[in-house]
Amino acid sequence: MSEPHSKLVAIACGGTGGHLFPGVAVGEELRRRGCKVTLMVSPKEVDQRAVRAISGMDIVTLPAVALTRGAGAGFLWGFWKSYQMARRHFRGQRPDCVLAMGGFISAPPIFAGRSCGAKTFLHESNSIAGRANRWIAPWVDGAFVYFPSAAAHLRARRVELAGMPVRPQFLAPLAASPARQALGIPVDAPVLLVMGGSQGATRINDLVLKAVPQLRAAIPGLRFMHLTGRADFEKVRNGYAAQNVPAMVHAFFAGVGLALAAADVAVSRAGASSLAELAARQLRAVLIPYPTAADNHQYFNAQAFVRAGAARMLQQETATSEQLAVEILDLLRDTGNRPAMQQALAKWHKPGAAAEIAEKILRWPGESASVGAEVKLKALSC
């Protein structure tokens, strides 16, 4: 580990698990370097539930809300209140650096940090940069991206390809057999993992339940681990029970790293955090992007993985349960293609991403960014 620092770093990382968990991963690396870390999150349930398990970092909840159609006044009021709250917090504990992980919680802490002279940074996880990051990019000292294509959307002074931070539970080597033993699953049973992101996905839940008879007819011993989101938990649990199918059904599951290690194949959304976790475990998947994600970024995330040979994809608008079952069965049976897909997945995994980002923001050269700073894009390669 590098030499210790005594700096204070604020990380704005709320709104979804895809923003929160990578921010926590960077925060843990900063703490290992002796820094004091403050996480700035939203009031949303996904944030509040997750931060209850976090220790060693200060938690500040900001009242920011997402910009949605018809909610412009609420967004502006939430932004202003969040900015004022962040400024008051920073006056009491002046940060040396502020890092934004994307989403609607990002901008107020960045501008509040600039107002007190902190270095400011952003991380863009998706292939198409989000609106918040596009807006704040000219005002930050540096930006980090997971997908090389995102760099073209960010008018930052300097952009670096840094990978996607993932939680430590996805970095420790773990074979399928001990993971299945820990979860109470027979070690010789094929396992399908279904996950729709931190808040679940009704359409994926419905497609899988309809595909169960076809899947079980082809592979009678197939076991299911299904992360439903809170809204669909009872419906999905009852759906498996009605078909007399053994399944582990959870609304929310803290041990996702264990579940990914135990699975043979996954069905998943295509948020960047989910993709990075699949890559970390080299778990082959059928991706079903969320079609109304901003700028359709999940589709482009998935497309990048598919082009690299790292995943399969179905589009939600046209997917049928029969098509999904065919894709799942093809992956479960196609052991000959497994090494190639796992190698392709491995190329999307950078285990030192959180450490690299932590180290770079602590050692970033030069003065803080100025308005209208010249865009300097570091050459990127994948």
C-alpha positions as CSV (number, residue, x, y, z in Angstrom):
1,M,0.0,0.0,0.0
2,S,1.2,3.5,-0.8
3,E,2.2,6.1,1.9
4,P,-0.7,7.2,4.2
5,H,-2.6,10.4,3.6
6,S,-4.6,12.5,6.1
7,K,-6.9,14.1,3.6
8,L,-10.7,14.4,3.7
9,V,-12.5,13.2,0.6
10,A,-16.2,13.5,-0.1
11,I,-17.8,11.1,-2.5
12,A,-21.3,11.8,-4.1
13,C,-22.6,8.4,-5.0
14,G,-26.3,8.0,-4.4
15,G,-29.4,7.4,-6.4
16,T,-28.9,3.8,-7.5
17,G,-26.7,0.9,-6.4
18,G,-24.8,1.4,-9.7
19,H,-23.6,4.7,-8.4
20,L,-23.4,3.9,-4.7
21,F,-21.4,0.7,-4.6
22,P,-18.6,1.8,-6.8
23,G,-18.3,5.0,-4.7
24,V,-18.1,2.8,-1.5
25,A,-15.3,0.8,-3.2
26,V,-13.3,3.9,-3.8
27,G,-14.1,5.1,-0.3
28,E,-12.7,1.9,1.2
29,E,-9.5,2.3,-0.8
30,L,-9.2,5.9,0.5
31,R,-9.6,4.8,4.0
32,R,-6.9,2.2,3.6
33,R,-4.6,5.2,2.7
34,G,-5.5,7.0,5.9
35,C,-8.1,9.4,4.5
36,K,-11.3,10.4,6.2
37,V,-14.3,9.7,3.8
38,T,-17.7,11.2,3.6
39,L,-20.4,9.6,1.5
40,M,-23.1,11.9,0.1
41,V,-26.2,10.0,-0.8
42,S,-29.9,10.5,-1.6
43,P,-32.9,9.8,0.6
44,K,-33.9,6.9,-1.7
45,E,-34.5,3.6,0.0
46,V,-31.8,1.8,-2.0
47,D,-29.2,4.3,-0.6
48,Q,-30.5,4.4,3.0
49,R,-30.7,0.6,3.2
50,A,-27.2,0.1,1.8
51,V,-25.4,2.7,4.0
52,R,-26.7,1.0,7.2
53,A,-24.1,-1.7,6.6
54,I,-21.2,0.8,6.0
55,S,-18.9,1.6,8.8
56,G,-15.9,3.9,9.0
57,M,-17.3,6.5,6.7
58,D,-19.5,9.5,7.5
59,I,-22.8,9.5,5.8
60,V,-24.6,12.7,4.6
61,T,-28.0,12.5,3.1
62,L,-28.8,15.3,0.6
63,P,-32.4,16.1,-0.5
64,A,-31.6,16.1,-4.2
65,V,-34.2,14.6,-6.6
66,A,-33.9,13.3,-10.1
67,L,-34.9,15.5,-13.1
68,T,-37.9,13.9,-14.6
69,R,-40.6,15.2,-16.9
70,G,-42.9,17.6,-15.1
71,A,-40.7,17.7,-12.0
72,G,-38.4,20.6,-13.0
73,A,-39.3,22.8,-10.0
74,G,-38.7,20.0,-7.5
75,F,-35.4,19.2,-9.1
76,L,-34.2,22.8,-8.9
77,W,-35.4,23.1,-5.3
78,G,-33.7,19.9,-4.4
79,F,-30.5,21.0,-6.1
80,W,-30.4,24.3,-4.3
81,K,-31.1,22.7,-0.9
82,S,-28.4,20.0,-1.5
83,Y,-25.9,22.6,-2.6
84,Q,-26.5,24.7,0.5
85,M,-26.3,21.6,2.8
86,A,-23.1,20.5,1.1
87,R,-21.6,23.9,1.5
88,R,-22.5,24.0,5.2
89,H,-21.0,20.6,5.7
90,F,-17.8,21.6,3.9
91,R,-17.4,24.8,5.9
92,G,-17.2,22.6,9.0
93,Q,-15.1,19.9,7.4
94,R,-13.3,21.3,4.3
95,P,-12.6,18.4,1.8
96,D,-9.4,18.2,-0.1
97,C,-11.2,16.3,-2.9
98,V,-14.7,15.7,-4.1
99,L,-15.5,12.8,-6.3
100,A,-18.9,12.4,-8.1
101,M,-20.0,8.9,-9.3
102,G,-22.8,10.2,-11.6
103,G,-26.5,10.6,-11.2
104,F,-28.6,13.4,-9.8
105,I,-26.7,13.6,-6.5
106,S,-23.5,14.5,-8.2
107,A,-23.7,18.2,-9.1
108,P,-24.4,19.9,-5.8
109,P,-21.3,18.5,-3.9
110,I,-19.1,19.2,-6.9
111,F,-20.0,22.9,-7.0
112,A,-20.0,23.1,-3.2
113,G,-16.5,21.6,-3.3
114,R,-15.3,24.1,-5.9
115,S,-16.6,26.9,-3.8
116,C,-14.2,25.9,-1.0
117,G,-11.2,25.2,-3.2
118,A,-11.3,21.4,-3.2
119,K,-10.1,19.3,-6.2
120,T,-13.1,17.9,-8.0
121,F,-13.4,14.7,-10.0
122,L,-16.1,12.5,-11.7
123,H,-16.4,8.9,-12.6
124,E,-18.6,7.9,-15.6
125,S,-19.6,4.3,-15.5
126,N,-21.7,4.0,-18.7
127,S,-20.9,3.9,-22.4
128,I,-23.0,7.1,-22.9
129,A,-22.1,9.7,-20.3
130,G,-25.1,10.7,-18.1
131,R,-26.6,14.2,-18.1
132,A,-25.3,15.1,-14.7
133,N,-21.7,14.2,-15.6
134,R,-21.9,15.9,-19.0
135,W,-23.0,19.0,-17.2
136,I,-20.3,19.1,-14.5
137,A,-17.4,17.8,-16.7
138,P,-16.1,21.2,-17.7
139,W,-15.9,22.2,-14.0
140,V,-13.9,19.3,-12.6
141,D,-10.2,18.7,-12.5
142,G,-10.3,15.2,-14.0
143,A,-12.7,12.5,-15.1
144,F,-12.4,8.7,-15.1
145,V,-14.4,6.3,-17.4
146,Y,-15.2,2.6,-17.7
147,F,-16.1,2.5,-21.3
148,P,-13.7,4.3,-23.7
149,S,-16.7,5.6,-25.7
150,A,-17.8,7.8,-22.8
151,A,-14.8,10.0,-23.1
152,A,-16.2,11.7,-26.2
153,H,-19.2,13.0,-24.2
154,L,-17.2,14.6,-21.4
155,R,-15.7,18.1,-21.9
156,A,-13.3,17.7,-19.0
157,R,-9.8,19.0,-18.8
158,R,-8.5,15.4,-18.6
159,V,-10.2,12.0,-19.0
160,E,-8.6,8.7,-18.1
161,L,-9.7,5.1,-18.7
162,A,-9.7,3.7,-15.1
163,G,-12.1,0.8,-15.2
164,M,-15.1,0.2,-12.9
165,P,-14.6,0.0,-9.1
166,V,-16.3,-3.1,-7.6
167,R,-16.8,-4.1,-4.0
168,P,-14.1,-6.3,-2.3
169,Q,-16.6,-9.3,-2.3
170,F,-16.2,-9.5,-6.1
171,L,-12.3,-9.5,-6.0
172,A,-11.6,-12.4,-3.7
173,P,-11.2,-15.7,-5.6
174,L,-14.1,-18.0,-4.9
175,A,-15.0,-21.2,-6.7
176,A,-18.5,-22.4,-7.5
177,S,-18.5,-25.4,-5.1
178,P,-17.8,-23.5,-1.8
179,A,-20.1,-20.7,-2.9
180,R,-23.0,-23.2,-3.4
181,Q,-22.2,-24.9,-0.1
182,A,-22.4,-21.5,1.6
183,L,-25.8,-20.9,0.0
184,G,-27.2,-24.4,0.6
185,I,-27.3,-25.3,-3.1
186,P,-26.2,-28.8,-4.2
187,V,-22.6,-28.4,-5.6
188,D,-23.4,-30.5,-8.7
189,A,-26.6,-28.7,-9.7
190,P,-26.6,-26.2,-12.6
191,V,-27.5,-22.7,-11.3
192,L,-29.2,-19.7,-13.0
193,L,-29.0,-16.3,-11.3
194,V,-31.6,-13.7,-12.2
195,M,-31.1,-10.1,-11.2
196,G,-32.7,-6.9,-12.3
197,G,-30.4,-4.3,-10.6
198,S,-30.7,-2.8,-7.2
199,Q,-34.5,-2.2,-7.5
200,G,-35.5,-5.3,-9.5
201,A,-37.0,-5.6,-13.0
202,T,-40.6,-6.6,-13.4
203,R,-40.3,-7.5,-17.1
204,I,-37.3,-9.8,-16.4
205,N,-39.1,-11.4,-13.5
206,D,-42.1,-12.2,-15.7
207,L,-40.0,-13.5,-18.6
208,V,-38.1,-15.9,-16.4
209,L,-41.2,-17.2,-14.6
210,K,-42.7,-18.0,-18.0
211,A,-39.5,-19.7,-19.2
212,V,-39.3,-22.0,-16.1
213,P,-41.2,-24.9,-17.6
214,Q,-39.1,-24.9,-20.8
215,L,-35.9,-24.6,-18.8
216,R,-36.8,-27.4,-16.3
217,A,-38.0,-29.7,-19.1
218,A,-34.6,-29.4,-20.7
219,I,-32.5,-29.4,-17.5
220,P,-34.6,-31.0,-14.7
221,G,-32.0,-30.3,-12.0
222,L,-31.7,-26.6,-12.7
223,R,-31.7,-24.4,-9.6
224,F,-32.7,-20.7,-9.5
225,M,-31.4,-17.8,-7.5
226,H,-33.7,-14.9,-8.2
227,L,-33.2,-11.3,-6.9
228,T,-36.6,-9.7,-7.5
229,G,-36.6,-6.2,-6.0
230,R,-39.1,-5.5,-3.3
231,A,-42.2,-4.9,-5.5
232,D,-42.2,-8.3,-7.1
233,F,-40.9,-10.5,-4.3
234,E,-44.2,-12.2,-3.3
235,K,-45.3,-12.6,-6.9
236,V,-42.0,-14.3,-7.9
237,R,-41.8,-16.5,-4.8
238,N,-45.4,-17.7,-5.3
239,G,-44.6,-18.2,-9.0
240,Y,-41.9,-20.7,-8.3
241,A,-43.9,-22.4,-5.6
242,A,-46.9,-22.8,-7.9
243,Q,-44.6,-24.7,-10.3
244,N,-43.0,-26.7,-7.5
245,V,-39.5,-25.4,-8.5
246,P,-36.7,-25.1,-5.9
247,A,-35.6,-21.5,-5.9
248,M,-33.8,-19.0,-3.7
249,V,-35.9,-15.8,-3.9
250,H,-34.8,-12.5,-2.3
251,A,-36.1,-9.0,-2.7
252,F,-32.6,-7.8,-1.9
253,F,-29.5,-9.8,-1.3
254,A,-26.3,-8.4,0.3
255,G,-24.2,-11.4,-0.8
256,V,-24.4,-10.8,-4.5
257,G,-20.7,-11.7,-4.8
258,L,-21.4,-15.2,-3.4
259,A,-24.4,-15.6,-5.7
260,L,-22.4,-14.7,-8.8
261,A,-19.7,-17.2,-7.8
262,A,-22.3,-19.9,-7.4
263,A,-24.0,-19.4,-10.7
264,D,-23.3,-20.9,-14.1
265,V,-25.3,-18.3,-16.1
266,A,-27.1,-15.1,-15.3
267,V,-30.0,-13.0,-16.6
268,S,-29.3,-9.4,-15.9
269,R,-29.9,-5.8,-16.7
270,A,-27.0,-4.0,-18.3
271,G,-26.2,-1.3,-15.8
272,A,-22.4,-0.7,-15.7
273,S,-22.0,-1.9,-12.1
274,S,-23.8,-5.1,-12.9
275,L,-21.7,-5.7,-15.9
276,A,-18.5,-5.0,-14.0
277,E,-19.5,-7.5,-11.3
278,L,-20.3,-10.1,-14.0
279,A,-16.9,-9.4,-15.5
280,A,-15.2,-9.8,-12.1
281,R,-16.7,-13.2,-11.7
282,Q,-16.4,-14.1,-15.4
283,L,-20.1,-15.1,-15.3
284,R,-21.7,-15.5,-18.7
285,A,-25.0,-13.8,-19.0
286,V,-28.0,-12.9,-21.1
287,L,-28.4,-9.2,-20.9
288,I,-31.8,-7.5,-21.1
289,P,-31.1,-3.7,-21.1
290,Y,-33.6,-1.4,-19.4
291,P,-35.1,0.3,-22.4
292,T,-36.0,3.6,-20.8
293,A,-32.6,4.3,-19.2
294,A,-31.3,7.8,-20.0
295,D,-30.0,8.0,-23.6
296,N,-30.7,4.2,-23.8
297,H,-27.3,3.8,-22.2
298,Q,-27.9,0.2,-21.0
299,Y,-28.4,-0.9,-24.6
300,F,-25.0,0.5,-25.6
301,N,-23.4,-0.9,-22.5
302,A,-24.7,-4.4,-23.4
303,Q,-23.8,-3.9,-27.1
304,A,-20.2,-3.3,-26.1
305,F,-20.1,-6.6,-24.2
306,V,-21.8,-8.5,-27.0
307,R,-19.4,-7.1,-29.6
308,A,-16.5,-8.2,-27.4
309,G,-18.0,-11.8,-27.2
310,A,-18.6,-11.3,-23.4
311,A,-22.4,-11.7,-23.3
312,R,-25.6,-12.3,-25.1
313,M,-28.4,-9.8,-25.4
314,L,-32.2,-9.7,-25.8
315,Q,-34.2,-6.4,-26.1
316,Q,-37.0,-6.1,-23.7
317,E,-39.5,-4.8,-26.2
318,T,-39.3,-7.9,-28.4
319,A,-38.0,-10.6,-26.1
320,T,-40.2,-13.7,-25.4
321,S,-39.9,-16.3,-22.7
322,E,-39.1,-18.9,-25.4
323,Q,-36.3,-16.8,-26.8
324,L,-34.9,-16.3,-23.3
325,A,-35.0,-20.0,-22.5
326,V,-33.2,-20.8,-25.7
327,E,-30.4,-18.3,-24.9
328,I,-30.1,-19.6,-21.3
329,L,-30.0,-23.2,-22.4
330,D,-27.4,-22.5,-25.1
331,L,-25.1,-21.0,-22.5
332,L,-25.7,-23.7,-20.0
333,R,-24.9,-26.4,-22.5
334,D,-22.2,-24.7,-24.5
335,T,-19.2,-25.6,-22.4
336,G,-16.9,-25.5,-25.4
337,N,-17.5,-21.7,-25.8
338,R,-17.2,-21.0,-22.0
339,P,-13.4,-20.3,-22.0
340,A,-13.7,-17.7,-24.9
341,M,-16.6,-15.9,-23.2
342,Q,-14.8,-15.9,-19.9
343,Q,-11.6,-14.5,-21.5
344,A,-13.7,-11.7,-23.1
345,L,-15.3,-10.9,-19.7
346,A,-11.9,-10.8,-18.1
347,K,-10.9,-8.0,-20.4
348,W,-13.6,-5.8,-18.9
349,H,-12.4,-6.4,-15.4
350,K,-9.8,-4.1,-13.8
351,P,-9.4,-5.3,-10.2
352,G,-7.3,-2.3,-9.3
353,A,-9.8,0.3,-10.5
354,A,-10.9,1.6,-7.1
355,A,-7.2,1.7,-5.9
356,E,-6.1,3.5,-9.1
357,I,-8.9,6.2,-8.8
358,A,-8.1,6.7,-5.1
359,E,-4.4,7.1,-5.7
360,K,-4.8,9.5,-8.6
361,I,-7.2,11.9,-6.9
362,L,-4.9,12.1,-4.0
363,R,-1.9,12.9,-6.2
364,W,-3.6,14.9,-8.9
365,P,-1.2,17.6,-10.2
366,G,-1.8,21.3,-10.7
367,E,-4.4,23.8,-9.5
368,S,-8.1,23.3,-9.4
369,A,-10.1,23.5,-12.5
370,S,-11.2,26.9,-13.9
371,V,-14.3,27.8,-15.9
372,G,-13.8,27.2,-19.6
373,A,-10.6,25.2,-19.1
374,E,-9.2,23.7,-22.2
375,V,-10.3,20.1,-22.8
376,K,-7.4,17.7,-22.8
377,L,-8.3,14.1,-23.6
378,K,-5.8,11.5,-22.7
379,A,-5.4,8.9,-25.4
380,L,-7.6,5.9,-24.6
381,S,-7.4,2.3,-25.6
382,C,-9.4,-0.8,-24.6
